[in-house]
Amino acid sequence: MSTTPNTPASNRPATAAEPSCKVSVSPHDAPSAPASPAGKRPAPPCTLVIFGAGGDLTKRLLMPALYNLAVDGLLDDGMKIIGVNHGERETSAWRDDLHKSLEQFAADKASTFHAGKLDEKAWDWVGQRLEYMAGEFETDDVFSKLKQKLDQAQGGNVIFYLAVTSRFFKPIVERLGKAGLLKEGEGESGCFRRIVVEKPFGTDLASARDLNTHILSFAKESQVYRIDHFLGKDTVQSILAVRFANALFEPIWRREYIDSVQITAAETIGVEGRGKFYEQTGAFRDMLPNHLFQLLGMVAMEPPNSFDAEAVRDKKADIMHAIQPLTADDVVFGQYEKGPPGVGYREEPDVAPDSTTETYAAARVYVENWRWAGVPFYLRTGKRLAARRTEISVQLKPVPFRLFRDTPVDALTPNVLTLRIDPAHGTSFDFNVKTPGPVMQVGAVQSSFDYADFFAERANVGYETLLYDCMLGDETLFQRADSIETSWAAVEDVLHPKDGGAMPVHGYASGSEGPAQADALLARDGHAWRPLQQAPVEKK
C-alpha cells in the first residue's frame, strides 16, 4: 500500500523500496513520462516480464493499470515491458491489439476501465516500451532467450508477472530459478528480482503447501508477491483508514459493542463462459479462503504500530491463525437454476448436466481472540443473485429497550455501519432518531458518504496500486505463505469432510437472494442477511 513520504511507511530501508540499480535507458525518440503528482515518487526503473501476454488478464487489467500509472507519471522512463506468450507474432501486432482493446474498454461505461478517450501521449509512452517474445512456458529455450534479452539490457530490476493458469506457476518459477533469472544483486545498489503470482494459490491446504514449498525452493519469500486484486481497490484499503483514523470507531470495534459482521460479494452475472474453470473450482474455493478472508482480516486485525508491510501482514496473519476451523454446519452451498436472467448453471457451456459444483457459498466464521470471541462473521458470495454488491456491514449490539416500554415504539432499528466497496463506493450508518411530533416515536435514518461527492472519479481497475507497490517493494497488500496456508487450513474440514460425505448443494432461483438454507444459517443465531436489493433512503 504505497504512501507519501510523510507517512510511517517512508521509514522503510531505501534498499528495499528504491534500489539504485539502473536498467537500460529508453530510445531517445521515445516519449518521456509525465511528471509525478506532488508528494508521490515514480517507481524505480525496471523491466516487467508478463508471462501470458496474450491473455484476458493482460488486456483487461494489466495494460489498463500500466496506462493509468503512466498517465499519473508514476513510471520511470527506464521502464520496459516484455510480453511472453505462445505463438509467433510481431511486437507491432501485439501493441496494436492492446491499443485497440484499451480504446474499446475506455469507451465502455460498464467497464472498470472507463477512461473515456485515451490519452494518446500516455499510450505512446507505454507502447514504445512494449516488446513481444514468443515461447512455450515449459521449455528451457524461452528462458535462455529471456536471459539474453535481460543481459543485453544490462540486467537491472525485473518483475516476472505470472498472468497464466495455475498449472504453469511451478514450471515457470523453476525455470526462472534454474536460468539464474531470480538472482538478486548484493549490497545497497543490488537489483531486485520479483515474482507476481495470481490466485489460485492452491486448491486446498496440501496443494497450497506444495506450491509454496516449490516456489520458495527457487526464490526468497521477500521476492514473491501473491496478488489478490480485491486488496487493490481504494475502498478496501480505506477500511484501515476508517478504523484507525477515526476516534469514533476504534473504541467500539470489539465484541463488547459489535453484535455481528456481514461480508458480501454478490454478482448478477453467471459464469460467463468460464464453465470449465468453475467446474474445477466452485464459488467456495474461488472466493472464501482468499478474497473474503482478506476482507475479514482487514476488518478484524489489531492496530499495527505502523503501515510498514510486515507490521500490517503480521496482524492479518494473527487473525488467520485465530479463525476457528469451519465445519459443515457453518457452511451452505448453492447453485443457480434457470430463471428470468438466463439459463441455469447446468445449462452453461462446459458444465456437466448433473454438476454439483456450487455457484453460491455462505459461511459463519468465528475469530477466537480477545477482541472478537463470540462475534459471528457471516460471509457470502454467489453468481446470478438479486444485485451486484460487495460490502461489509458491522452491526452493533442492541440498546436496552426498557426506556421505551411505555411509548409507541415497538422496535429499534439496529445500528449498522456499512462499508460499500462495489459498485457504489462509500460508507453509510443506520441509526434511530425521534420523528417530529408530540409523542415519542422513533424513526430509522441513514447517514451516508459517497466517494463521488467528495473526490473526482478516476478510471481504476484495481491493479494500479498493486503494480506500483510491487515496483517499490512494498508488500503490505500482498499475501505471505503462512497466511495462505492458514486460510486453507481453516476450511479443510469443509473441502475434505472427515466423514467422507460431500457438502449438499441447494438450488436457488436466478435473480434471487440465494438459497433458503443460507437464510436458515443466520436464523439459527437470531440474525438475517441484509437484503441485496435495498430500498434507497428517501431524502426530504
Backbone torsions as a table, in degrees:
resi	resn	phi	psi	omega
1	MET	NA	100.3	-174.1
2	SER	-65.8	144.1	-179.3
3	THR	-133.2	161.7	177.8
4	THR	-77.9	161.7	-172.2
5	PRO	-59.0	-21.0	-178.1
6	ASN	-90.3	12.9	177.4
7	THR	-98.8	164.1	179.6
8	PRO	-56.8	-29.9	-176.7
9	ALA	-64.2	-20.6	-179.2
10	SER	-71.1	-7.7	178.4
11	ASN	-81.1	-0.6	177.3
12	ARG	-62.7	148.5	177.7
13	PRO	-58.1	137.3	-177.7
14	ALA	-62.3	-27.3	-178.0
15	THR	-66.0	-27.4	-178.7
16	ALA	-81.0	-39.1	-172.7
17	ALA	-100.0	-26.7	-174.2
18	GLU	-133.3	70.0	178.5
19	PRO	-61.3	141.6	-179.1
20	SER	-85.9	-0.2	177.9
21	CYS	-61.5	139.4	-177.7
22	LYS	-110.8	151.6	172.0
23	VAL	-109.9	173.6	-177.8
24	SER	-61.8	143.3	-177.7
25	VAL	-80.6	147.9	-179.0
26	SER	-66.7	158.3	178.0
27	PRO	-56.8	151.7	-176.0
28	HIS	-62.7	-26.9	-177.7
29	ASP	-87.7	-0.7	178.4
30	ALA	-77.2	140.6	180.0
31	PRO	-63.7	149.6	178.6
32	SER	-85.3	154.7	179.7
33	ALA	-70.4	146.4	174.8
34	PRO	-62.0	159.3	179.0
35	ALA	-68.9	142.3	178.5
36	SER	-73.7	151.9	178.4
37	PRO	-62.8	155.2	178.4
38	ALA	-58.1	135.9	177.9
39	GLY	86.9	-3.0	179.7
40	LYS	-124.5	139.6	178.8
41	ARG	-104.8	145.7	176.4
42	PRO	-68.9	154.6	176.0
43	ALA	-64.9	156.0	177.9
44	PRO	-67.2	158.8	178.2
45	PRO	-62.7	139.7	179.6
46	CYS	-161.0	165.9	171.9
47	THR	-107.5	127.0	177.0
48	LEU	-102.2	114.4	178.4
49	VAL	-100.9	117.7	-177.3
50	ILE	-106.1	109.4	171.3
51	PHE	-82.4	123.6	-173.6
52	GLY	97.6	37.8	-174.1
53	ALA	-66.3	-19.2	-179.6
54	GLY	-97.4	4.3	-174.8
55	GLY	-85.0	171.2	-178.2
56	ASP	-65.1	-37.9	-179.6
57	LEU	-60.6	-42.3	180.0
58	THR	-64.7	-44.2	-177.5
59	LYS	-69.1	-47.7	-170.2
60	ARG	-83.8	-26.7	-171.8
61	LEU	-125.1	-50.7	-175.1
62	LEU	-67.7	-48.4	-179.1
63	MET	-66.6	-43.6	174.0
64	PRO	-58.6	-38.2	179.4
65	ALA	-66.2	-43.1	178.4
66	LEU	-64.4	-39.7	177.1
67	TYR	-61.1	-46.2	-179.6
68	ASN	-63.6	-37.8	176.5
69	LEU	-65.2	-36.1	177.4
70	ALA	-66.9	-41.9	177.5
71	VAL	-58.6	-38.2	-178.8
72	ASP	-82.5	-1.1	178.5
73	GLY	69.8	30.6	-176.0
74	LEU	-103.2	8.2	176.9
75	LEU	-113.9	143.7	-178.3
76	ASP	-80.1	151.0	177.6
77	ASP	-61.0	-21.3	178.4
78	GLY	-82.5	7.9	179.4
79	MET	-65.9	140.2	175.2
80	LYS	-139.9	142.7	-177.9
81	ILE	-126.8	117.8	178.5
82	ILE	-110.4	121.6	178.4
83	GLY	-101.0	124.2	-179.8
84	VAL	-110.9	129.6	-178.5
85	ASN	-158.8	162.2	174.9
86	HIS	-66.4	144.7	173.1
87	GLY	93.1	135.8	179.0
88	GLU	-76.5	138.4	171.2
89	ARG	-165.4	157.8	179.3
90	GLU	-79.4	150.3	176.6
91	THR	-57.4	-39.9	-178.5
92	SER	-61.7	-37.4	179.1
93	ALA	-68.0	-41.0	177.7
94	TRP	-63.9	-43.7	-179.7
95	ARG	-62.5	-43.8	-179.9
96	ASP	-65.4	-37.8	178.8
97	ASP	-63.7	-43.0	179.2
98	LEU	-66.5	-39.9	179.6
99	HIS	-62.2	-44.8	179.5
100	LYS	-62.8	-42.0	178.9
101	SER	-63.1	-43.0	179.5
102	LEU	-61.9	-41.0	179.0
103	GLU	-62.0	-41.8	179.8
104	GLN	-65.8	-45.7	-179.9
105	PHE	-64.6	-39.6	-178.4
106	ALA	-64.4	-33.3	-178.5
107	ALA	-83.0	-14.1	-177.3
108	ASP	-89.1	111.1	-177.8
109	LYS	-66.5	-20.8	179.1
110	ALA	-83.4	-10.2	-178.1
111	SER	-79.4	149.9	175.2
112	THR	-67.0	-22.7	177.4
113	PHE	-102.4	75.9	-177.2
114	HIS	-104.2	66.8	-175.3
115	ALA	-81.9	-4.7	-175.4
116	GLY	79.9	-112.1	178.0
117	LYS	-100.8	136.7	-179.7
118	LEU	-66.5	143.6	169.1
119	ASP	-81.6	102.3	-173.3
120	GLU	-64.1	-29.2	177.7
121	LYS	-65.5	-42.8	178.3
122	ALA	-66.6	-40.7	178.4
123	TRP	-63.9	-41.8	178.5
124	ASP	-58.4	-37.8	179.0
125	TRP	-61.6	-44.8	178.6
126	VAL	-69.6	-45.8	-175.7
127	GLY	-60.0	-36.2	-179.9
128	GLN	-67.3	-15.0	-176.6
129	ARG	-104.4	6.7	-179.7
130	LEU	-90.6	139.4	174.4
131	GLU	-143.8	130.9	-179.3
132	TYR	-98.5	141.8	178.3
133	MET	-138.0	120.9	179.9
134	ALA	-80.8	143.6	178.2
135	GLY	175.0	151.6	175.6
136	GLU	-89.4	135.0	-173.4
137	PHE	-69.5	-18.1	-175.7
138	GLU	-109.0	19.2	176.5
139	THR	-118.2	147.8	-175.3
140	ASP	-72.6	-27.8	-171.5
141	ASP	-64.6	-34.4	-179.7
142	VAL	-64.2	-32.7	-179.5
143	PHE	-77.8	-29.9	173.2
144	SER	-65.9	-44.2	178.1
145	LYS	-64.1	-39.8	179.6
146	LEU	-64.5	-40.1	178.6
147	LYS	-62.7	-40.6	178.5
148	GLN	-62.6	-42.6	178.8
149	LYS	-61.5	-44.2	-178.7
150	LEU	-70.0	-35.1	176.8
151	ASP	-66.2	-41.0	178.7
152	GLN	-64.4	-30.6	177.2
153	ALA	-85.2	15.3	-179.1
154	GLN	64.1	35.0	174.2
155	GLY	64.2	-114.7	176.4
156	GLY	90.3	-170.3	178.5
157	ASN	-73.9	132.1	-178.0
158	VAL	-136.3	136.5	171.8
159	ILE	-116.3	124.8	177.0
160	PHE	-101.1	111.8	-177.0
161	TYR	-100.7	119.7	-177.8
162	LEU	-93.5	78.7	177.9
163	ALA	-89.1	55.4	-173.6
164	VAL	-131.9	167.8	175.0
165	THR	-64.4	153.7	-169.9
166	SER	-62.2	-22.5	-178.4
167	ARG	-67.6	-15.5	179.4
168	PHE	-93.2	-8.2	-176.4
169	PHE	-56.2	-54.3	-175.6
170	LYS	-64.7	-49.9	-179.5
171	PRO	-62.8	-35.4	179.5
172	ILE	-68.1	-47.5	-179.6
173	VAL	-62.8	-41.4	179.4
174	GLU	-60.3	-44.6	-179.0
175	ARG	-72.7	-31.8	173.0
176	LEU	-62.1	-44.2	179.9
177	GLY	-65.2	-46.3	-178.1
178	LYS	-67.4	-27.8	178.4
179	ALA	-82.1	-2.1	-180.0
180	GLY	78.0	13.6	-175.6
181	LEU	-81.0	-8.6	-179.9
182	LEU	-101.8	3.6	-179.6
183	LYS	-75.9	125.8	-178.9
184	GLU	-97.2	157.9	176.7
185	GLY	-71.9	161.6	-178.8
186	GLU	-105.5	155.3	176.7
187	GLY	79.8	-174.9	-175.5
188	GLU	-66.4	-26.1	-178.2
189	SER	-95.5	10.7	-176.9
190	GLY	-66.3	146.6	179.2
191	CYS	-88.3	147.9	179.3
192	PHE	-94.9	153.2	171.0
193	ARG	-132.7	118.6	-174.5
194	ARG	-128.4	151.0	179.6
195	ILE	-120.1	128.0	174.5
196	VAL	-105.1	122.6	-177.3
197	VAL	-114.5	123.0	175.5
198	GLU	-78.2	159.5	172.0
199	LYS	-74.3	158.0	13.3
200	PRO	-85.1	137.9	175.2
201	PHE	-90.3	68.8	-175.4
202	GLY	90.1	172.2	178.3
203	THR	-118.8	-6.5	174.3
204	ASP	-165.6	-174.9	-176.0
205	LEU	-62.3	-44.7	-176.8
206	ALA	-63.8	-44.9	-178.1
207	SER	-70.7	-33.3	177.0
208	ALA	-66.0	-43.3	177.3
209	ARG	-62.8	-41.5	179.7
210	ASP	-63.3	-43.9	179.7
211	LEU	-64.6	-45.1	179.7
212	ASN	-62.9	-43.5	179.8
213	THR	-60.9	-42.2	-178.9
214	HIS	-66.0	-47.8	-179.0
215	ILE	-62.6	-43.0	-176.5
216	LEU	-77.4	-3.5	171.4
217	SER	-82.1	-11.3	179.3
218	PHE	-120.6	-15.3	-179.0
219	ALA	-141.1	156.6	175.4
220	LYS	-81.2	155.1	178.5
221	GLU	-56.4	-36.3	-179.1
222	SER	-67.0	-14.3	179.2
223	GLN	-93.0	-10.8	-172.0
224	VAL	-102.7	122.6	-179.4
225	TYR	-115.6	98.1	179.3
226	ARG	-85.3	113.5	-167.7
227	ILE	-96.2	137.7	173.8
228	ASP	-129.2	108.0	-171.3
229	HIS	-62.9	-20.6	175.8
230	PHE	-57.0	-37.6	-175.5
231	LEU	-76.2	-8.8	176.8
232	GLY	-84.1	-10.1	-179.1
233	LYS	-74.1	133.9	179.3
234	ASP	-57.4	-37.5	-177.4
235	THR	-69.5	-26.2	175.2
236	VAL	-74.6	-45.4	178.1
237	GLN	-63.1	-27.6	179.9
238	SER	-66.6	-17.0	178.2
239	ILE	-56.4	-43.1	-179.5
240	LEU	-65.9	-37.4	179.1
241	ALA	-67.2	-43.4	179.1
242	VAL	-60.2	-43.7	-177.2
243	ARG	-70.5	-49.9	-165.8
244	PHE	-100.8	-6.3	179.6
245	ALA	-106.2	7.1	-177.4
246	ASN	-133.9	119.0	-179.7
247	ALA	-65.5	-16.8	-178.4
248	LEU	-67.2	-34.6	-169.9
249	PHE	-98.4	-45.1	-170.8
250	GLU	-58.1	-39.0	-180.0
251	PRO	-62.0	-26.5	-178.4
252	ILE	-103.1	6.8	-174.7
253	TRP	-85.1	65.3	-175.3
254	ARG	-162.9	172.3	-172.6
255	ARG	-64.2	-24.1	179.8
256	GLU	-66.3	-24.9	-174.7
257	TYR	-120.3	-21.9	-175.8
258	ILE	-99.8	129.4	-178.0
259	ASP	-84.0	-46.8	-177.6
260	SER	-165.1	165.4	178.2
261	VAL	-132.6	134.8	175.1
262	GLN	-117.0	131.7	176.9
263	ILE	-121.7	119.5	-173.6
264	THR	-122.1	136.0	170.4
265	ALA	-134.9	89.0	-174.8
266	ALA	-108.1	143.1	178.8
267	GLU	-127.2	150.2	175.8
268	THR	-93.9	-17.0	-178.9
269	ILE	-83.2	162.0	174.4
270	GLY	-89.2	-150.0	-177.3
271	VAL	-80.7	-8.2	171.0
272	GLU	51.7	52.8	177.4
273	GLY	76.7	6.7	-179.4
274	ARG	-105.1	33.9	-177.8
275	GLY	-58.7	-40.3	-178.3
276	LYS	-62.4	-43.9	177.4
277	PHE	-65.1	-45.2	-175.1
278	TYR	-67.2	-34.8	178.2
279	GLU	-59.7	-32.8	-179.2
280	GLN	-86.7	-19.1	-171.3
281	THR	-113.3	-61.4	-176.3
282	GLY	82.6	161.3	-175.1
283	ALA	-64.1	-37.0	-175.4
284	PHE	-64.5	-55.1	179.1
285	ARG	-62.4	-37.1	-175.2
286	ASP	-68.3	-31.3	-169.3
287	MET	-123.4	-38.8	-170.0
288	LEU	-68.4	-58.6	-172.4
289	PRO	-71.5	-8.4	179.7
290	ASN	-116.8	-80.0	-174.5
291	HIS	-55.1	-56.0	-173.5
292	LEU	-72.5	-35.3	175.0
293	PHE	-65.4	-33.2	177.6
294	GLN	-66.4	-40.5	176.1
295	LEU	-64.6	-41.3	176.5
296	LEU	-58.4	-42.6	180.0
297	GLY	-61.9	-39.9	179.2
298	MET	-65.7	-37.1	-179.5
299	VAL	-73.5	-38.6	-168.2
300	ALA	-98.3	-15.0	-173.7
301	MET	-62.0	151.8	173.4
302	GLU	-72.6	156.0	178.7
303	PRO	-63.9	125.4	174.8
304	PRO	-76.7	163.7	179.3
305	ASN	-76.5	-19.6	178.2
306	SER	-159.3	176.7	175.4
307	PHE	-92.6	19.1	171.4
308	ASP	-58.6	141.1	-172.9
309	ALA	-53.8	-49.3	-175.8
310	GLU	-71.2	-30.1	177.0
311	ALA	-63.3	-44.5	179.4
312	VAL	-68.7	-45.6	-176.2
313	ARG	-68.4	-31.0	175.7
314	ASP	-63.3	-43.0	-179.4
315	LYS	-66.8	-38.9	177.2
316	LYS	-67.8	-37.5	178.0
317	ALA	-62.9	-36.4	177.8
318	ASP	-60.5	-38.2	179.2
319	ILE	-67.1	-43.3	179.8
320	MET	-61.2	-36.9	178.0
321	HIS	-69.1	-27.3	-175.9
322	ALA	-88.5	-6.5	179.8
323	ILE	-68.2	127.2	177.4
324	GLN	-71.1	128.6	-178.3
325	PRO	-53.0	133.9	-179.1
326	LEU	-77.2	148.5	174.2
327	THR	-119.9	175.4	179.2
328	ALA	-60.3	-29.5	180.0
329	ASP	-70.7	-15.2	-177.4
330	ASP	-95.7	-3.5	-168.7
331	VAL	-131.1	144.0	173.7
332	VAL	-129.1	131.9	175.8
333	PHE	-108.7	145.8	176.6
334	GLY	-140.5	164.0	178.4
335	GLN	-141.4	130.1	-176.4
336	TYR	-74.4	142.1	-179.3
337	GLU	-110.4	169.6	-176.3
338	LYS	-59.1	137.2	179.4
339	GLY	-160.8	-174.2	-177.8
340	PRO	-54.2	-36.9	-179.1
341	PRO	-69.3	-16.6	-179.3
342	GLY	157.1	-162.5	-176.5
343	VAL	-73.3	162.3	174.5
344	GLY	-76.7	166.2	-177.4
345	TYR	-58.1	-40.0	-176.6
346	ARG	-69.4	-14.7	176.7
347	GLU	-94.7	-0.9	-179.9
348	GLU	-72.6	151.3	176.5
349	PRO	-58.2	141.8	176.6
350	ASP	66.0	20.9	176.8
351	VAL	-114.6	134.1	179.8
352	ALA	-64.7	139.5	-178.6
353	PRO	-64.2	-17.6	177.0
354	ASP	-115.8	26.2	-175.1
355	SER	-57.8	139.9	173.8
356	THR	-113.7	21.8	177.5
357	THR	-73.8	136.0	-178.1
358	GLU	-85.3	138.2	172.7
359	THR	-109.1	1.7	179.0
360	TYR	-141.3	140.0	175.2
361	ALA	-144.9	134.6	174.9
362	ALA	-128.0	145.2	-178.0
363	ALA	-145.8	147.9	171.8
364	ARG	-106.4	122.1	-173.8
365	VAL	-122.6	136.5	174.9
366	TYR	-116.8	137.5	176.3
367	VAL	-106.7	111.2	-173.8
368	GLU	-89.7	78.3	171.4
369	ASN	-141.4	-179.6	-173.5
370	TRP	-65.6	-31.4	-176.9
371	ARG	-77.2	-35.4	-167.2
372	TRP	-120.2	1.0	-177.2
373	ALA	-52.7	126.5	177.5
374	GLY	89.1	-7.6	179.8
375	VAL	-93.0	118.4	178.9
376	PRO	-78.7	135.9	170.5
377	PHE	-105.3	118.4	-179.4
378	TYR	-102.2	120.7	-177.6
379	LEU	-113.8	138.6	175.7
380	ARG	-148.0	147.3	176.0
381	THR	-151.4	150.9	180.0
382	GLY	-175.8	160.6	175.6
383	LYS	-98.4	157.3	176.1
384	ARG	51.8	48.4	178.1
385	LEU	-99.5	-179.3	-171.1
386	ALA	-68.6	-24.9	-178.0
387	ALA	-156.5	155.1	172.4
388	ARG	-86.4	122.1	-174.8
389	ARG	-160.9	124.7	169.7
390	THR	-121.8	117.3	-175.5
391	GLU	-158.5	162.9	176.1
392	ILE	-124.3	124.2	-179.7
393	SER	-116.9	122.5	-179.2
394	VAL	-108.0	111.4	-177.3
395	GLN	-98.3	125.9	178.9
396	LEU	-81.8	160.0	179.8
397	LYS	-68.9	150.2	-178.8
398	PRO	-68.5	151.8	175.9
399	VAL	-86.5	159.9	177.0
400	PRO	-60.0	135.5	-175.7
401	PHE	-89.7	-10.6	-172.1
402	ARG	-52.6	-38.3	-177.9
403	LEU	-57.6	-30.1	-173.5
404	PHE	-102.0	9.9	-171.9
405	ARG	-66.4	-27.8	-179.3
406	ASP	-102.6	23.1	179.5
407	THR	-117.4	169.4	177.2
408	PRO	-68.0	-4.0	-178.1
409	VAL	-72.5	122.3	178.9
410	ASP	-107.9	-10.0	179.0
411	ALA	-163.9	153.9	176.8
412	LEU	-116.2	136.7	178.0
413	THR	-72.5	132.3	178.5
414	PRO	-60.8	144.1	171.4
415	ASN	-76.0	122.2	-178.0
416	VAL	-133.4	125.3	172.0
417	LEU	-98.2	121.6	-178.5
418	THR	-115.5	125.6	175.5
419	LEU	-99.8	110.0	-175.8
420	ARG	-91.4	119.4	-174.8
421	ILE	-100.3	-46.0	179.3
422	ASP	-152.1	149.3	-10.5
423	PRO	-79.1	-20.7	174.2
424	ALA	-80.1	143.7	-177.3
425	HIS	-118.3	117.6	178.9
426	GLY	159.9	-161.6	178.6
427	THR	-137.5	158.0	173.6
428	SER	-145.3	157.1	179.4
429	PHE	-137.7	123.2	178.5
430	ASP	-94.0	128.8	178.0
431	PHE	-151.4	178.6	-174.0
432	ASN	-111.0	144.0	174.0
433	VAL	-138.2	165.1	174.2
434	LYS	-79.8	133.6	176.5
435	THR	-80.4	153.7	179.9
436	PRO	-61.2	141.4	178.6
437	GLY	141.4	170.2	-174.1
438	PRO	-78.2	-13.9	-178.7
439	VAL	-112.1	161.2	178.6
440	MET	-76.4	100.1	176.2
441	GLN	-126.1	132.1	-175.9
442	VAL	-105.1	136.9	176.8
443	GLY	-124.7	148.4	179.0
444	ALA	-85.3	133.8	177.3
445	VAL	-132.2	169.9	-179.2
446	GLN	-138.0	131.3	173.0
447	SER	-104.7	132.7	-174.9
448	SER	-137.1	156.5	175.1
449	PHE	-130.8	129.5	177.1
450	ASP	-117.8	130.8	-179.5
451	TYR	-54.0	-40.3	-175.5
452	ALA	-62.4	-23.2	-180.0
453	ASP	-78.3	-17.6	-174.8
454	PHE	-120.7	-24.6	-174.9
455	PHE	-128.6	146.2	178.5
456	ALA	-65.8	137.7	179.2
457	GLU	-70.2	137.2	-179.1
458	ARG	-128.4	141.7	173.2
459	ALA	-69.1	122.8	-176.2
460	ASN	-151.9	124.1	-178.4
461	VAL	-98.3	-1.0	176.7
462	GLY	95.7	-9.2	-179.4
463	TYR	-100.4	-9.6	-176.6
464	GLU	-59.4	-53.0	-178.7
465	THR	-62.4	-39.5	-177.1
466	LEU	-66.8	-44.2	177.6
467	LEU	-64.6	-44.9	-179.9
468	TYR	-60.9	-45.6	179.0
469	ASP	-63.5	-39.2	178.4
470	CYS	-61.5	-40.9	178.4
471	MET	-65.2	-34.5	179.3
472	LEU	-79.2	-17.6	-175.8
473	GLY	85.7	22.1	179.4
474	ASP	-95.8	112.5	-174.6
475	GLU	-97.1	11.0	-174.4
476	THR	-52.9	-44.8	-173.5
477	LEU	-93.6	11.2	179.5
478	PHE	-111.5	153.6	-173.3
479	GLN	-92.6	142.3	176.0
480	ARG	-90.0	160.8	-179.0
481	ALA	-59.3	-41.0	-176.2
482	ASP	-65.9	-39.1	179.4
483	SER	-68.4	-37.1	177.2
484	ILE	-59.7	-48.9	-176.4
485	GLU	-68.9	-37.2	178.9
486	THR	-65.7	-37.0	177.7
487	SER	-62.9	-45.2	178.6
488	TRP	-66.1	-35.7	179.7
489	ALA	-62.2	-33.9	-178.3
490	ALA	-68.2	-22.0	-178.2
491	VAL	-113.0	10.3	-175.7
492	GLU	-59.5	-40.0	-178.0
493	ASP	-70.9	-19.6	175.7
494	VAL	-81.8	-42.1	-179.2
495	LEU	-73.1	-34.8	-179.0
496	HIS	-131.6	76.1	-177.5
497	PRO	-57.4	138.6	-177.5
498	LYS	-67.2	-26.5	179.0
499	ASP	-85.2	-2.0	176.2
500	GLY	82.7	-5.3	-178.4
501	GLY	-84.4	135.6	179.2
502	ALA	-74.5	150.9	177.0
503	MET	-64.4	132.5	175.6
504	PRO	-67.6	145.1	179.8
505	VAL	-116.2	119.4	-174.3
506	HIS	-100.0	138.2	178.5
507	GLY	-75.1	150.5	172.3
508	TYR	-145.3	148.8	-177.2
509	ALA	-71.6	137.1	174.2
510	SER	-57.6	137.1	-178.9
511	GLY	84.0	7.3	-179.4
512	SER	-98.7	-172.6	179.0
513	GLU	-87.4	-1.5	-178.6
514	GLY	117.1	-179.3	-177.7
515	PRO	-68.9	148.8	179.9
516	ALA	-61.5	-29.3	-178.9
517	GLN	-64.1	-27.7	176.7
518	ALA	-70.0	-35.2	174.8
519	ASP	-64.8	-40.3	-179.4
520	ALA	-65.4	-31.5	178.8
521	LEU	-57.8	-42.3	179.4
522	LEU	-80.9	-34.3	-178.0
523	ALA	-60.9	-30.6	178.3
524	ARG	-60.1	-27.9	179.8
525	ASP	-98.5	4.1	-177.9
526	GLY	80.3	21.3	-179.5
527	HIS	-117.7	172.4	176.9
528	ALA	-147.8	148.5	176.8
529	TRP	-65.1	144.2	170.0
530	ARG	-70.6	132.9	-176.0
531	PRO	-61.4	140.5	178.3
532	LEU	-69.9	-38.0	177.4
533	GLN	-96.9	89.9	-176.5
534	GLN	-93.3	133.2	178.1
535	ALA	-67.3	135.1	179.3
536	PRO	-64.8	145.2	178.3
537	VAL	-73.7	126.0	-177.9
538	GLU	-74.8	128.6	178.5
539	LYS	-102.2	127.8	-178.2
540	LYS	-110.2	NA	NA
